[in-house]
Amino acid sequence: MLEALSRMPVSGLIIVIILFCFLVVATALIAERIRFWMTVSQRQPRFAKELVELYRQQPELVEEKIKRNIDLPISRIFSAALTLDHPSPEEFRLAMESELQAEIPTMKRFGGVLEIFVGLSPLLGLIGTITGLITAFGSLNIGDIGGTRTAGVSAGISEALITTAAGLIVAALCLLFASIFRNIYQRQMALIQEYGGQLELAYRKYYDRNPQPSSVIDQLSIAIHQLAAKGEPSGY
């Protein structure tokens, strides 16, 4: 392998170096995503289930549990709604939906870069194939019966094969992990929507049991009625 690289033309070496850089970057990104998704997959389902159950039984303890797990996307989504001051059910739902949209880039992080590597790596390998064949055919000389220029032919073929293989390896690696991360993302989104719906239903029940004034006018009206009730003579 090293001998083939040493005999490879400069154009092929440049492509191999670029593909190697792609591989290094992709490996670092994949390692970061593996760490992120392992943490999320292990903790998030249990946290979501426990939080919904806790909210149904002891809502006052929910805030502390969210703070201890604020590194999870679903924790930040729930926190955006639960930290509002007496929201209506519609405001509660909109707060979760808005925070969910804000968390999507975090969960899809580096997915676009891996997709670029998937598309670009085979093309670079194809360019190396073409330049290698050009080198090989340029070294052929039909009148050279003794084959004194066979070194150029073998170097061109080596360039074509090595760059093609390198491009396919990088693309296959990135495609594999991009597909795995996409599947995990879809499962986690389904989990967020499931427990988000359960939390919204629990809040609706809580809101129905503890209705809050829907506006400043309603609050003033309630206050006026309370003052009027206190000012009425008790004897009548």
C-alpha positions in Angstrom: 0.0 0.0 0.0 2.7 2.5 1.0 4.7 1.5 -2.0 1.8 2.1 -4.3 1.2 5.5 -2.7 4.9 6.4 -3.2 4.6 5.7 -6.9 1.3 7.5 -7.2 1.2 10.8 -9.2 0.7 14.1 -7.4 -2.9 14.4 -8.5 -3.8 11.1 -6.9 -1.9 11.9 -3.7 -3.8 15.2 -3.3 -7.1 13.4 -3.6 -6.1 10.7 -1.1 -5.0 13.4 1.4 -8.3 15.2 1.0 -10.2 11.9 1.6 -8.1 11.1 4.6 -9.0 14.5 6.0 -12.6 13.8 5.4 -12.2 10.5 7.3 -10.6 12.2 10.3 -13.2 14.8 10.5 -16.0 12.3 10.0 -14.6 10.1 12.7 -14.5 13.0 15.2 -18.1 14.0 14.4 -19.3 10.4 14.6 -17.7 10.0 18.0 -19.4 13.1 19.3 -22.8 12.0 18.0 -22.3 8.5 19.5 -21.6 10.0 22.9 -24.6 12.4 22.6 -27.1 9.8 21.5 -25.9 7.2 24.0 -26.6 9.7 26.8 -30.0 10.7 25.4 -31.1 7.1 24.6 -30.2 5.8 28.0 -31.6 8.6 30.2 -34.4 10.4 28.2 -37.1 7.7 28.1 -36.8 7.1 31.9 -36.7 10.8 32.6 -39.8 11.5 30.5 -41.9 8.8 32.1 -40.9 9.7 35.6 -41.5 13.4 35.0 -45.0 12.9 33.7 -45.9 10.7 36.6 -44.4 13.1 39.1 -46.4 16.0 37.5 -49.6 14.1 37.9 -48.9 13.4 41.6 -46.7 16.2 42.9 -46.4 19.1 40.5 -44.3 21.2 42.9 -41.4 18.8 42.7 -41.1 18.9 38.9 -39.0 22.0 38.7 -36.2 20.5 40.7 -36.1 17.3 38.6 -35.9 19.3 35.4 -33.0 21.3 36.7 -31.1 18.0 37.5 -31.6 16.8 33.9 -31.4 20.1 32.0 -28.8 18.6 29.6 -31.5 16.5 28.0 -33.4 17.9 25.1 -36.8 16.8 26.4 -36.0 18.4 29.8 -35.5 21.8 28.1 -38.7 21.3 26.1 -40.8 20.6 29.2 -39.1 23.4 31.1 -40.1 26.0 28.5 -43.8 25.2 29.3 -43.6 24.4 33.0 -41.8 27.6 33.9 -44.5 29.9 32.4 -46.6 31.8 34.9 -50.1 30.2 34.9 -50.3 29.7 31.1 -53.5 28.6 29.3 -53.4 25.1 27.8 -52.8 26.7 24.4 -49.9 28.7 25.6 -48.5 25.6 27.3 -48.6 23.7 24.1 -47.1 26.5 22.0 -44.2 26.9 24.5 -43.4 23.2 24.1 -43.7 23.3 20.3 -41.4 26.4 20.1 -38.8 24.9 22.2 -39.0 21.6 20.3 -38.2 23.5 17.1 -35.2 25.1 18.9 -33.9 21.7 19.9 -34.1 20.1 16.5 -30.8 21.6 15.3 -29.1 20.2 18.4 -30.4 16.7 17.7 -29.6 16.9 14.0 -26.1 18.4 14.6 -23.4 17.4 12.1 -26.0 15.4 10.0 -25.5 17.8 7.1 -21.7 17.5 7.2 -21.9 13.7 7.1 -24.3 13.9 4.1 -21.9 16.2 2.3 -19.1 13.6 2.9 -21.4 10.9 1.6 -22.0 12.8 -1.7 -18.5 14.3 -2.2 -16.2 11.4 -1.3 -17.3 9.1 -4.3 -17.0 12.1 -6.6 -13.4 12.7 -5.5 -12.7 9.0 -5.9 -14.1 9.2 -9.4 -11.9 12.1 -10.2 -8.9 10.1 -9.0 -10.1 7.2 -11.2 -10.2 9.5 -14.3 -6.8 11.1 -13.6 -5.3 7.6 -13.0 -6.6 6.2 -16.2 -5.3 9.3 -18.1 -1.9 8.7 -16.6 -2.1 5.0 -17.5 -3.1 5.5 -21.1 -0.7 8.4 -21.4 2.1 6.0 -20.5 1.2 3.4 -23.1 3.3 3.2 -26.2 2.3 0.7 -28.8 5.7 0.7 -30.4 7.4 0.1 -27.0 7.5 -3.7 -27.2 10.0 -4.0 -24.4 7.6 -2.3 -22.0 10.0 0.2 -20.6 7.2 2.5 -19.6 5.1 0.0 -17.7 5.9 1.9 -14.5 3.7 4.8 -15.6 0.9 2.4 -16.5 1.0 0.7 -13.1 1.2 4.0 -11.3 -1.9 5.3 -13.1 -3.9 2.1 -12.4 -2.8 2.3 -8.8 -4.1 5.8 -8.5 -7.4 4.9 -10.1 -8.0 2.0 -7.8 -6.7 3.5 -4.6 -8.7 6.8 -4.9 -11.9 4.9 -5.9 -11.6 2.6 -2.9 -10.8 5.5 -0.5 -13.8 7.5 -1.7 -16.1 4.6 -1.3 -14.8 3.7 2.2 -15.3 7.2 3.4 -18.8 7.5 1.8 -19.9 4.1 3.2 -18.8 4.9 6.7 -20.5 8.3 6.7 -23.7 6.9 5.2 -23.8 4.1 7.7 -23.6 6.3 10.8 -25.8 9.1 9.2 -28.6 6.5 8.8 -28.1 5.2 12.3 -28.3 8.7 13.8 -31.3 9.5 11.6 -33.2 6.5 13.0 -32.3 7.4 16.6 -33.5 10.9 16.0 -36.8 9.8 14.6 -37.4 7.5 17.6 -36.5 10.2 20.1 -38.8 12.7 18.3 -41.6 10.1 18.6 -40.9 9.8 22.3 -40.9 13.6 22.8 -44.2 13.9 21.1 -45.7 11.0 23.1 -44.7 12.3 26.5 -45.3 15.9 25.5 -48.9 14.9 24.7 -49.2 13.2 28.1 -47.8 16.2 29.9 -50.2 18.5 28.1 -53.2 16.4 29.0 -52.0 16.4 32.6 -51.7 20.1 32.6 -55.2 20.5 31.1 -56.6 18.6 34.0 -54.6 20.7 36.5 -55.7 23.9 34.7 -59.4 22.8 34.9 -59.1 22.2 38.6 -57.2 25.4 39.2 -58.5 28.0 36.7 -56.6 31.2 36.4 -57.8 34.6 35.2 -57.3 34.7 31.5 -56.6 38.5 31.3 -55.9 41.6 33.3 -59.5 42.7 32.9 -60.7 39.4 34.4 -58.3 39.9 37.3 -59.6 43.4 37.9 -63.2 42.2 37.7 -62.5 39.5 40.3 -60.8 42.0 42.6 -63.7 44.4 42.3 -66.2 41.7 43.1 -64.2 40.7 46.1 -64.0 44.3 47.4 -67.7 44.7 46.8 -68.5 41.6 48.7 -66.3 42.7 51.7 -68.0 46.2 51.7 -71.6 44.8 51.9 -73.2 45.1 55.4 -73.2 41.8 57.1 -76.7 42.3 58.5 -78.5 42.1 55.2 
